[in-house]
Amino acid sequence: MLLDPEIIIADEPTTALDVTIQAEIMDLLLNLCEQENVALMLITHDLGVVSQVTQRMLVMYSGRIIEQGPTREIINDAQHPYTQGLLSAIPKLEDDRPNHIRLKGEVPTPVNLPSGCVFHGRCPYANERCRQEVPQLITTDGGTQVACHAVEEGRL
């Protein structure tokens, strides 16, 4: 790697590839990072890949960080309603999870984001505070950080 980077940014490196090729691509990236002693920033919508290869994850909605922390903690105990919805959509062989969470409402356009929490229009726990005030990241008991008034107020 000519410029000796400290980080490799991989934006959707496995999208539209079959599972075998996905695994090969991820193995190549992970081996390269280990050999060159560089970090990997993996940008993907495939939480199955994220759960297999990352130590930390950041979940974004409409350009805002809504949850972050150790991958295992988030996968096992997601706090934000959007993260819960995403994780409920991952197919599993053993179905020990609650039913799939269907998110209602429209995704906001990036040029016209709503006031307050960007997720309030789709959130089943939204109240007036959510519509008016942008939630800040708070640290949970599990060591993750979440931006959600419902979590902060104990409503979730």
Order of alpha helices (4+ residues) and beta strands (2+ residues): beta-alpha-beta-alpha-beta-beta-alpha-alpha-alpha-beta-beta-alpha
